[in-house]
Structure formats: structure tokens, C-alpha cells
Amino acid sequence: MRRILLPLISLLGIASYVDARHNIIDHGAIHNQSDTATAFKNAQAFLDAVIAANSSETDREVYIPKEKGQFFTLMPTQLNNLKNITFTIDGYVYLSDDNKNWPNDGKTVLDFIHINDSEDIHIRGEGTFDGQGYWWWMREYIVANKFSRPQILGMNRVQNCIIEGVRFLNSPRFHMYLQDINNFLIQDLEIRVDVLQQKKLAIKYGKYNFKFGIPTFPLNTDGIDPSGSNILIRNVNITSYDDSIAIKPSHGDRIIAKCSENIRAENITTWMGLGMTIGSVPPNQHHSCVRNVTFKNVDFWFPIKAVYIKSNPGTVGDGVIENILYENLKIFTPVWWNIYIGPQQQKQPDGRGPGCMLYPISKECETQPRITMRNITLRNIHSVGGFLPGIVRCNETNPCTDFTFENVKHDGLISDFKYGFITENIFGKVIDSYPAPSFNQSSTNEDIEKIANYFKKYLHELEAVEE
């Protein structure tokens, strides 16, 4: 997985070489045109370059070049059975904004780049993938994306992969959706959703929320969503307005990874995200599994949530979330809950989802008895600003066990967090933390009602600030 140069030929002290990369221009790609026909032509050029690289005995690098002011617009490409291929992305790449002609399989649209059943893949460079997701986000709120939305990068059953350097911007949906993978390194890159551009479009099409002074959120624009084993994510900057990193469960029927395990994310900076996330984890007849996950050295700026572990509804099968560590987190002015462990909150525009976002004002937020949570540790976590410490809730028929909060402290916009956390069916220990969650005894109805009233006051004050 490296740039391959033919042997140097030296004559009279003068060295020369041949660039062995498969440049998409050499396969017919056209730059600086964004019409649909060109986008399909460029996708074919990219595919042809990949086929050529995958067929070569020596020249196994695909190249998207960089020139000042130059860009390429592409439609999606599906890639299968690659081995030992390097993708060097130095140029600026747009996903076509022609959603009406975006290919689909009859059920869902195709991801921009989707790689199946492959190994030894290296994606690198100083270029950019720009998803132009604004139009997809707007349509989501009127339930007009008939076949859902594409990811920029999707992978299934891929092993031994490095992704580094390349910027991922404005994905229509997740920026990276990596399923059933093993042995991955993701490092030294940025993922960003451009909410200012989205705001311009929201105002133009009447979807801007003037009351709160924010555009309609680009739902499900997660940063990195892996499910698999032996994954390291480091030195990444993410602004996503949804889950920054979300570890998805694996199941017993997967081919490569039966459990999402041995995963580490460290040295991460997030802006306006929904946190370092486990889940959502629904019960599964093949056993949903997430274990041995560490989030370490993470700075959260204006997070909607920071620590987020979420189960999902379901009545068949079971699952487990265990051996999870959050360590050395700094949280600056959280917008919503600092820490949320419990049922999935989000409700989609089409009505799907449990809709627990306003719990405890809204009491309809059932816990999930089929997902076991145990051995979850939060250590050295400091939050500054914000009003809402957290919620930690499990089911009375399957309580959470071996929870540890150690040096978890919140310095809020008000000095008295007298109502603290909402806790239900949590067993563990609390060491040198403020406000201290009531492990080993659940919050009373009176406590929850007080927090609900406090929550209403918080929303009222937030609205007053925006007006």
C-alpha cells in the first residue's frame, strides 16, 4: 500500500522515473464540469482506473490529481474484491447534486464509494470529498428522499485498511459507514458539515428556525460509524451535527467480526456533535454485541451530547454493551445533556424512532430490557457551562451493573446542580464526582418531576436568549 515508482534509471548521474499511478484523467475524467453526463463519465473513469490498478502486477495506485481551481464531479462507484490498492486523493471531488438521477438498487441509493469484500486498502491524500448534502437534508424533512441518502464512503467485509489525510465534507448521510470490518486505522483527517451553507438554503426554502436562530439540523450526518474489530481512530477533527463517532453493534451472523470489539478513539476534537457514541444497539436474534471500547483524550465544543450510549427498541433477540471506557474528556458549553445513557432519543421526520428527546418532560421513553449494559467507566471528565448534567437509565428487569463514575465533574452556567442526574436501575460506584449520580437507588418520581420542571425552565431561558 504505497506509491510505486519504477526503478530509477541513472545515466551520467541524471535520474528519471515513471509515475506508475492510474490517473483518472488518463482514463477519460473531465475536470471543472458538474453536469450529470460528466458526473457519470467521471465515475466510469474512476472505475476504469481502479480496474486497471487491481489487474496490474505492480502499478496498484489510483490517483485523483490536484490542480489549482480544478475539481471533479462524480456519480457513485461500487467496488468489489480489491486487494492491495492505494487511492491517493489529492484533488477536490464533488458528489453530483443530481439526486433525481442518482443510482439506486430499488431499495436504497448507492453510496458514493462503496467497497465490498476487499483487503489491504489505503485511502490517503490531501484532497477533499464534498458530498453537497444540503439538498438531501432539505428533502429529508419533507420525506422526499424516496431511496434514503448515500454515504460518502461505505465498506462491507473489508480487512486491513488505512484511511488518512483526506477531508470529508457535507455527506448526504454518514461520512463513513464501515460494516463488518477488521484491522482499521483512521487518522489525521477532518470531517465537517457546513451549517452556514445549509442555513442559506434553509432561509431560501423557508426551513430556517428563526425562533432558535439555527437551521434545521442535517439529520444522520454522522462522522465515522464502524462496526467491526481491531479499530484505531486518532487525531481527527469532526463537526457533524450528529454522532461524531458511533460504534455500531456487530452480530453473530457477520462474516468477519461477530462483535464490535477492541476499538479505540483518541485525540479527537468535536464541534456541535452528538458525542462519542455506542449504538444505537437494538436486540438481535444473532446477538448484538459491543465490547472493549475506549474513548480517550476528547475535546467537545458545544456538543449536543458528549457521552452517549443508546439502546434501540425491539422485541426479538438480545444484545450486550460491556467494557466501555470514557477517559480524559473536556466538555465546553454543552447544549443538551452532558451524559446520556439509555434509550435512543431521536425521532426521524417520517415518525420513526422512540422520540425520547424531551424526556423527562415527555414521559414516553421506555428502557430496553433486552440489552445488557455492564462495566461502563467514566473517568476524568470535566464539563464547563451548560445546564443539564445527565441521564443514566436501565430497565428494572435487566439493570445496569458495574458502572463507575470517577472524577466526573460539571461546572455549569449555574452553580447549583441540586437536581443532578436522573438515574434508574444503575448499580456501581461514584468517586469524587459532582453532581453525584444516585447509583444503587433510582431517582424518585418527585426527583424526576423536579428535573422536568428544571428542564422546562432551561428551554424557556434558551428561547429567551435566542429572542
N, C-alpha and C positions, 0 to 999 in steps of 0.2 A: 504494500500500500504506500507507494512513494513515486515521486516523479522519476520517470525512467529516461535517461539520456543514452543515446548510442555511444559506443566507445569513442573517446577523443582521438582525433587523427592529428598528429603533430608532424608538420613538415617545416623544416628550417625554423623551429621554435614557434611557429604560429599554430594555435589550437583552434579547432572548429568543432561544432556539434550539430546534430539534427534533433529538433524538438519532436519527440515521439507522441505527443498528446493528440487526441482526436478532437480537434477544434470544431464546434458545431457550425461555424461559418464554412468550413471545408465541406460540410455535409448539406449545405444549402440554407442555413439560417440567415434571416434578414433582420437587420437591426433598425431601430427607430421607426417602426411601423406597428400600430396597435389594432389594426382591423382583424376581424375574425379569421379571414382566409390566411393571413400571415401568421396568426397565432397557431393555427393547425399546421401550417408548413414548418414553423419553428419546432413544434412538438415532434414532428416526424424527423426533422434534422437531429434533434436531441436523441431520439430513439435510435436513429441510424448510427450515431456516434457511439452510443452505448453498445449496440450490437457489434460494431467493429472492434471496440475495446474488449468486449467479452469473448470475442473469437480469436483475438491475437495471442500469440505465444509470449510476446514481450511487451507490447505497447498497450497498457491497460488503464490509461487515464483519459477521462472525458473532460473537456475544457470549455468553459464559457468565458470568453475574454473580456477584458476591461479596456475601454477607451473613453476619454472624457466626453460626456454628453451622450453616450451611447447606451441603449437599453434593448432588451429583447422581450417580446410578449409571447407567451406560450399558452396552449391548452394542455390538458393533463397527459401524463405518460405513465403507463403501467409496466413495471419491470419485474421479470421473474428469473430465478435460477442464475443469479450473478455470483461470481467468485473472484475475489481479489481485484476489485475495481476501485479506482480513485476518482472522485468527482471534485474537480477544482473549479469553484465558482468565484471568479474574480469580478464578473460583470454584474449589472443590475438587471434583475429578472422580474417581470410583472406577470402575475396570473391574468389571463384575459378577463375583462369585466363583462363579457357577453354570457350572462347566466342562462339565457334562453337556449343557447346552442352548446352549453356545457355538457359533455357526455355523461350519461348515466347508464346503469345496468337494469333499469326498470324498477329498482327499489331505492337506490341512493345514487347521488352524483359520485363521480370518481375523484379520488384525491389528486392533487396536482402532481406530486411524485409519489408513487406507491411501489414499494419493493417487497416482493414475496420470496420466501424460500431461498435465501441467499446467505453468503458468509464472506467475511474479510472485506468489509465495505468501509471506505474512508471518504467522508464528505468534509471538505475544507475550503478555505479561501477567504478573501477579503470583500466578497461581493454581498449582494442582498437578494433575498426572495421577498417580494412585496405582493401580498395577497389581494390588495384592493378590496378588502372585505366589507367596506362601508355599505355597498348596495345589498349585499347578502344580509347584513344586520338589519337594515331598514325593512326588508321584506319579511324578516322573521316575525316582526311584531304585527304584521297583518296576515300571518300564516300563509305566505305566498311562496315559500321555498318548497315546492312540491316534493322534491327528492333530497331534502335536507341541504347541507352545505359541505364543501370539501375542506379537508385538512391541507396545509401546505405539504407536509411530509407524513406519510403513513408507511408503516412497516408491519409485516406479519412473518413470524418464524425466521428471524434474522439473527445470526450469531457473529460475534467478533466485529464490532463496528466502532468507529471513532467519528464524532461529529464535532467540528470545531471551527471557530472563526466567522462563519457566515452569519449575517443578520437575518432574522425572520420578522417581518412586519405585517401587521394588519391581516392576519389569516381570516378567511371567512368563518372558520370554526377553529378547532385546536391547531396550534402551530406545529406540534409534533405529537403524533398518536402512534405509539410503538407497542405492539401486542405480541405476546409470546416470544420474547427476545431473551438473549443471554450474552453476557460479557460485552457491555457497552460502556464507552467513555464519552461524555458530552461535556465540553469545556470551552471557556474563553469565547463566549458569544453573547449577543443581545437579542431579546425578544421584546417587541414593542407594539402596542396598539396606539394609534394616533387619534386620540379622542378629540383633538381640536378640529381635524378634518371631518370627523364624524359629526361634530357639533354644527359645522357649516351646513352639512347635508340635512341634519335634523331640523335646523331652522328653516331651510328651504322647503322641506316637505312637511312641515308642521308637526314634527315629532319631538321638538325640544321641550324639556320640562322647565318652563320659566319659573315655576313655584320654588323649585330647589336649585335652580341655576345650573343644572347638569344635563347633558344629553342622555337620551335613552341608552342604557348600557348595551354593549355588544355581547349578548349572551353567549356563553360557551366558547369564548376565545381563550381557552386555557393555553398556558405556555408549553410545558412538557408533561405529557401523560404516558408514562411507561407502565407496562405490566410484564414482568419477567424476573430474571435473576442476575445477580452479579453486575450491578449498575452503579457507576460513579458519575455524579453530576457536580461540577465545580466551576467557580469563577464565572458565574452567569448573572446578567442583569435583566430583570423581567418586569415589564409593565403590561399587564394583560386584562385588567378589569374582571378577571375571573380567577380560577385556581392558577397559582403561579407554577407550582409543580404538584401534580396529583398522581399518587401511586395507586394505580387501579389493581383490582384483585386478579389473580390467575385462578384456574380451576383444574380439577383432576383430569379433565378430558383434553387439556392442552398438550401439544406435541413436545415442546422444548422445556417449558417451565410450568410445573404443576402448581407452584405457589409464587407469588411476587415476594422475593426474599433477597436478603443480602444487598440492600440498596442504601446508598449514602449520598446525600446532597449537602454540600458545604461551600462556604464562602459565596453566599448568594445575596444579592440586593434586589428587593422588590419594591415596586411603586403601584399603589392602588390595585392590589391583588386580593384574592380571597384565600391566600395563605399557602403554607406548606401543608399539603392535604393528603390524608389517607381516604380513598374512596372516590365516589360512593361505593359501598360494599353491600350488595343485596345477597340474600340467601340463594344458594345454587345447589341443584341436585348432585353436582360433581364437587361440591365443597369450595366455596370462595375462600381464598387464603391470601393474607398479607402479614408478613412477619420479618423481624430483623431489619428494621428501617431506622436510619439516623438522619436527622436534620440538624446541622451544626453550623454555627457562625453565620447567622442570617440577620440582615437588617431589613426591617419592614417600614416603609414610609407610607403613611396614610392608608394602612391596609383596611379593607372592609372586614376581613378577619385575618388573624395571624396563624394561630394553631387551629387546625380544622380537621377533625376526624368524623366521618359521617357514614352511617349505615343507610340502607335504602329499603323501601317496602318490599315485601314478598312473602309468600305463604308456603313455598316448596323449597326443600333443601336447607342448608345451613352454611355457616362460614365462621372465620376467625380473624381477628386483628390482634396481634400479640408481639411483644418485644419491640416496642416503639420508643425511641428516644428523641426528644427535642432538647437541644443544649446550646447555651450561649446565643440567645436571641435578644435583639434590641428592637422594640416596637415604638414607633414615633407617631403619635396622634392617630390612634385607630378610629375609624369611622363607625364601626359596629362593635361586635364582640371581640375582645382580645383573644379569648379562648372559647372555642365551641366544639364540644364532643357530644355527639348524639345523632338524632335523625337528620337526614338530608333536609335542607331548608328550601331550596329553590323550587319555584313553580314556573313552568315554561309558559310562553304566550298562548299555546294551544290547550293549556289546562293541565298538562302532565306534571307530576311531581307532588310531593306531600304538602308543600306550601307552609313550612314552619317559620318563615322569615320573621313574622311578628310575634312569635312566641316570646314571652308569656301573655301578651295582650290577647292574642288568639290562642285558645286552649287546645285547638285541634292539632296535636303534634305527638302522635303515638310513638313510643320507643319500639325497638325491634328485638324480640326475644330470640330470634334465630341466629343472630350474630354475636359471638362471644368476643368480649374485649378484655384483655388481661395484660399485666406487666407493661404499663404505659408510664413513662417517666418524663416529667418536665423539670429541667434543671437550669438554673442561672438565666432567668428570663426577666427582663426589666422593660416595663411599658411606661411611657410618658405621654400624658394627655389622654383624651377620650373620657367616656363616661361609664362604659359597660364592661365590667371585668370578665364575666364568662358564664357559660352553661356547661355542666357535665352531667349527662343523663343516660342511664341504662334501664333495662327492663327488670321489674321485680322478680320475674320468674327466671331470669338469667343475669344477675347483677355483675357489674364490672369488678374485677379483683386485682390486687397488687398494683394499684395506682400510687405514684409518688409525685408530689409537688415539693421541690426543694429550691429555696431561694427564688421564688416566683413572686414578683412584686409589681404593683401598679401604682404609679403616681399620677392620679387623674387630674382633670381640669377642676375638680372639686376635691377638697382634702379628705372628705369623709365617705369612704366606701362602706357605709354601715350596713348596706343590704347585701354586699358581697356577691357570691356565686349562687346560682341555682344548682343544687345537686340532687340527684335521685339514684339510689341503689348503687353507690360507689363505695368500695372498700379499699382502704390503703392508708397512707400516712402523709402528713403535711409537716414540712420542716422549714422554719424561718421564712414564711411566706405571708404576704398581705395583699388584699384581704384573704383570709384563710378559708378555703372551701371546706364545707362540713362533710368530710368523708366519714363513712361508717354510720351516718344518720342522714336521712333525706331532708330537704327543705320542707317546712310545713306549708300548708295551703295559705296560711296567713303570711308567711315569708314571701311566697311566690306572688301573692296579691300585692304586697308592698313593692316588690321589684317591678311588677307590671305597671303600677302607678308611677314609679320612678322612670320606667321606660317611656310612658306616655309624656311625662314631663320633659324627658330628653328629646323626644321627637318634636314637641312643641317648641323647645328652645332652639333646636336645629332649624325649624321652619322660620322662627323669628329672625335668626341670624341671616338666613337667605333672603328674607324680605327686606 
